[in-house]
């Protein structure tokens, strides 16, 4: 999510939305999320105390909204279906990498496997920014490679099989400009509060 050239109030609203996306993605620790949000807020709000206050406010509001929304979700969500589809893809020989930094992380994973004499049938991956897009727009962009790191083409059986597996879990997907666009409401549940330890 880019913080555009809006008026200050609009930019702060974007930062509030950014905090919610970071939190709901579910792939970073609380400390990592706070550090990322604080960095973004500090670029707009120069006063350290005020930027810290706003960061904590945005994250607290986002967490309350997340819990409130999750209470209305069905027992099995589209995100749960996505997890089940990923499990099936892995069982079929497709390596799935979730929320990696960039395509180099995917490349490195295949190189490491090749050095061990292993080659998966394919590799599917998405980045942190892909997750934020899914949180905001209910569409996850999934990259798919062959095990030799070649991109899939629209006539490849691997692509057909991956889309069929997604569809079997109720997830509509289609290939567009080199990526699979998966329609999915990112209804990943918030972590349960940890119980205080008993002395």
C-alpha positions as CSV (number, residue, x, y, z in Angstrom):
1,X,0.0,0.0,0.0
2,X,1.5,3.3,-1.0
3,X,1.0,6.4,1.0
4,X,-0.1,8.8,-1.7
5,X,-0.1,12.6,-2.0
6,X,-3.2,13.2,0.0
7,X,-3.8,15.9,2.6
8,X,-2.4,15.0,6.0
9,X,-5.7,13.6,7.3
10,X,-5.9,11.4,4.3
11,X,-2.4,10.1,4.7
12,X,-3.1,9.3,8.3
13,X,-6.2,7.4,7.3
14,X,-3.9,5.4,4.9
15,X,-1.5,4.7,7.8
16,X,-4.4,3.5,9.9
17,X,-5.5,1.1,7.1
18,X,-1.8,0.0,6.7
19,X,-1.7,-0.9,10.4
20,X,-4.9,-3.0,10.0
21,X,-3.5,-4.8,6.9
22,X,-0.2,-5.5,8.7
23,X,-2.0,-6.9,11.7
24,X,-4.6,-9.0,9.8
25,X,-2.0,-10.6,7.4
26,X,-1.0,-12.8,10.4
27,X,2.6,-13.5,9.2
28,X,4.6,-11.1,11.4
29,X,5.0,-11.0,15.2
30,X,3.4,-8.2,17.2
31,X,6.9,-6.6,17.6
32,X,7.5,-6.8,13.9
33,X,4.1,-5.3,13.0
34,X,4.6,-2.5,15.5
35,X,8.1,-1.7,14.2
36,X,6.8,-1.6,10.6
37,X,3.8,0.6,11.4
38,X,5.9,2.9,13.6
39,X,8.4,3.4,10.8
40,X,5.6,4.3,8.4
41,X,4.0,6.7,10.8
42,X,7.3,8.3,11.8
43,X,7.8,9.2,8.1
44,X,4.6,11.3,8.3
45,X,4.7,12.4,12.0
46,X,8.1,13.7,13.0
47,X,7.6,13.9,16.7
48,X,8.7,10.6,18.2
49,X,6.2,10.6,21.1
50,X,3.3,11.4,18.8
51,X,4.2,8.9,16.2
52,X,4.5,6.2,18.9
53,X,1.1,7.2,20.3
54,X,-0.6,7.1,16.9
55,X,1.0,3.7,16.1
56,X,-0.3,2.2,19.4
57,X,-3.7,3.8,18.7
58,X,-4.0,2.5,15.2
59,X,-2.9,-1.0,16.2
60,X,-5.3,-1.1,19.2
61,X,-8.2,0.0,17.0
62,X,-7.3,-2.5,14.3
63,X,-7.1,-5.3,16.8
64,X,-10.5,-4.5,18.3
65,X,-12.0,-4.3,14.8
66,X,-10.4,-7.6,13.8
67,X,-11.8,-9.5,16.8
68,X,-15.2,-7.9,16.3
69,X,-15.2,-9.0,12.6
70,X,-13.9,-12.5,13.4
71,X,-16.8,-13.0,15.7
72,X,-19.2,-12.8,12.8
73,X,-17.3,-15.1,10.4
74,X,-18.5,-18.7,9.6
75,X,-16.8,-21.6,11.3
76,X,-14.9,-22.3,8.1
77,X,-13.7,-19.2,6.3
78,X,-12.3,-18.7,2.8
79,X,-8.8,-18.4,4.4
80,X,-9.3,-21.8,5.9
81,X,-10.1,-23.1,2.4
82,X,-6.9,-21.5,1.2
83,X,-4.8,-23.2,3.8
84,X,-6.4,-26.6,2.9
85,X,-5.7,-25.9,-0.8
86,X,-2.0,-25.2,0.0
87,X,-1.8,-28.5,2.0
88,X,-3.1,-30.3,-1.1
89,X,-0.7,-28.5,-3.4
90,X,2.2,-29.5,-1.1
91,X,1.0,-33.1,-1.1
92,X,0.9,-33.0,-4.9
93,X,4.6,-32.0,-5.1
94,X,4.2,-28.2,-5.3
95,X,6.3,-26.3,-2.8
96,X,4.2,-23.4,-1.4
97,X,6.0,-20.4,0.2
98,X,3.9,-18.0,2.1
99,X,4.6,-14.3,2.6
100,X,8.2,-14.3,1.4
101,X,10.1,-11.0,0.8
102,X,10.5,-11.3,-2.9
103,X,11.1,-13.7,-5.8
104,X,14.7,-14.2,-4.7
105,X,13.5,-16.0,-1.6
106,X,11.6,-18.4,-3.9
107,X,14.6,-18.8,-6.1
108,X,16.9,-19.5,-3.1
109,X,14.5,-22.2,-1.9
110,X,14.7,-24.0,-5.3
111,X,18.5,-23.7,-5.4
112,X,18.8,-25.1,-1.9
113,X,16.6,-28.1,-2.9
114,X,18.6,-28.6,-6.1
115,X,21.8,-28.7,-4.1
116,X,20.3,-31.6,-2.1
117,X,19.3,-33.4,-5.4
118,X,15.6,-32.5,-5.0
119,X,13.3,-30.9,-7.4
120,X,9.6,-30.2,-6.7
121,X,7.1,-30.4,-9.4
122,X,6.5,-26.7,-9.0
123,X,6.7,-23.8,-6.6
124,X,3.9,-21.4,-5.7
125,X,4.7,-18.3,-3.7
126,X,3.3,-14.9,-2.6
127,X,4.9,-11.9,-0.9
128,X,3.9,-9.8,2.1
129,X,2.6,-7.1,-0.2
130,X,0.5,-9.7,-1.9
131,X,-1.1,-10.5,1.4
132,X,-1.8,-6.8,2.1
133,X,-3.6,-6.6,-1.2
134,X,-5.6,-9.7,-0.3
135,X,-6.6,-8.2,3.0
136,X,-7.8,-5.0,1.3
137,X,-9.1,-6.3,-2.0
138,X,-10.0,-10.0,-1.4
139,X,-7.7,-11.2,-4.1
140,X,-4.4,-13.0,-3.6
141,X,-1.8,-12.9,-6.5
142,X,0.0,-16.3,-6.5
143,X,3.2,-16.8,-8.5
144,X,3.7,-20.3,-10.0
145,X,7.0,-21.7,-11.3
146,X,8.0,-25.1,-12.5
147,X,10.6,-26.9,-10.4
148,X,13.4,-25.8,-12.7
149,X,12.4,-22.1,-12.0
150,X,10.7,-21.6,-15.4
151,X,7.5,-19.6,-15.3
152,X,4.3,-21.4,-16.2
153,X,2.5,-20.8,-19.4
154,X,-1.3,-20.8,-19.8
155,X,-1.1,-24.1,-21.6
156,X,0.9,-26.0,-18.9
157,X,-0.6,-28.9,-17.1
158,X,0.9,-27.7,-13.8
159,X,-1.1,-24.5,-14.0
160,X,-4.3,-26.4,-14.8
161,X,-3.8,-28.7,-11.9
162,X,-3.1,-25.9,-9.4
163,X,-6.2,-23.9,-10.5
164,X,-8.3,-27.1,-10.2
165,X,-7.0,-27.8,-6.7
166,X,-7.9,-24.2,-5.7
167,X,-11.4,-24.6,-7.3
168,X,-11.9,-27.9,-5.4
169,X,-11.7,-25.9,-2.2
170,X,-14.2,-23.3,-3.4
171,X,-11.6,-20.7,-4.5
172,X,-12.1,-19.1,-7.9
173,X,-8.8,-18.5,-9.7
174,X,-7.6,-17.5,-13.1
175,X,-4.3,-16.9,-14.8
176,X,-3.5,-13.3,-15.8
177,X,-0.3,-11.8,-17.0
178,X,1.9,-14.5,-15.5
179,X,0.2,-14.8,-12.1
180,X,-2.8,-16.7,-10.6
181,X,-5.4,-14.4,-9.2
182,X,-7.2,-16.1,-6.4
183,X,-10.5,-14.6,-5.1
184,X,-10.3,-15.1,-1.3
185,X,-11.6,-13.1,1.6
186,X,-8.6,-12.9,4.0
187,X,-10.6,-14.0,7.0
188,X,-7.6,-15.2,9.0
189,X,-8.6,-15.3,12.7
190,X,-6.7,-13.3,15.3
191,X,-4.5,-15.3,17.6
192,X,-6.1,-16.3,20.9
193,X,-4.8,-14.4,23.9
194,X,-2.2,-16.3,25.7
195,X,-3.2,-17.4,29.2
196,X,-1.1,-15.9,32.0
197,X,1.3,-18.5,33.4
198,X,0.5,-19.9,36.9
199,X,3.3,-19.3,39.4
